[in-house]
């Protein structure tokens, strides 16, 4: 099981990132349903889109990969 911290300090806001498909394999293998992704209506938090946006780094690290910020 993937464990998440209550506070995630780093995440690629807007999902602008490069990564190896293998590093995120759980996201690509999960049987998501379209109804889980409602149209974005400026929700502040609490949607599956926001959860995925904040989990890229933790999932990659769980799979043995690292990340690097590029400014």
C-alpha positions in Angstrom: 0.0 0.0 0.0 1.1 3.5 -0.8 1.3 5.7 2.3 0.7 9.5 2.0 1.7 12.2 4.4 -0.9 14.6 5.6 1.2 17.5 4.2 2.6 17.1 0.7 5.1 20.0 0.1 6.1 19.2 -3.5 3.8 18.4 -6.3 3.7 19.5 -10.0 0.9 22.0 -10.0 -1.2 21.8 -13.1 0.5 18.4 -13.8 3.3 19.8 -15.8 5.9 17.1 -15.5 8.1 14.6 -17.3 8.3 11.1 -16.0 8.8 7.5 -16.9 5.5 5.6 -17.4 6.9 2.8 -15.2 7.3 5.3 -12.3 3.5 5.9 -12.3 2.3 2.5 -13.2 -0.4 2.3 -10.5 -2.2 5.3 -12.0 -2.1 3.8 -15.5 -3.3 0.4 -14.3 -6.1 1.6 -12.0 -9.6 1.1 -13.6 -10.7 4.8 -13.3 -14.2 5.6 -14.5 -15.0 8.7 -16.4 -17.7 9.8 -13.9 -14.9 10.3 -11.3 -13.6 13.2 -13.4 -16.3 15.9 -13.4 -15.6 19.1 -15.4 -13.3 21.5 -13.5 -15.3 24.2 -11.9 -12.6 25.9 -9.9 -12.9 23.4 -7.0 -10.3 24.2 -4.4 -9.8 20.7 -3.3 -11.5 17.4 -2.7 -11.7 16.0 -6.2 -9.8 12.9 -7.6 -8.1 15.3 -10.0 -6.5 17.2 -7.1 -5.5 13.9 -5.4 -3.8 12.7 -8.5 -2.1 16.0 -9.0 -0.6 15.8 -5.5 0.5 12.2 -5.7 2.8 12.0 -8.7 6.0 12.3 -6.7 4.9 9.9 -3.9 3.9 7.2 -6.4 7.2 7.6 -8.3 9.2 7.4 -5.1 7.2 4.3 -4.0 8.3 2.7 -7.3 12.0 3.5 -6.7 12.3 6.7 -8.7 13.3 10.2 -7.7 12.3 13.6 -8.8 14.1 16.9 -9.6 12.6 20.4 -9.7 13.5 22.5 -12.7 13.0 26.2 -12.3 
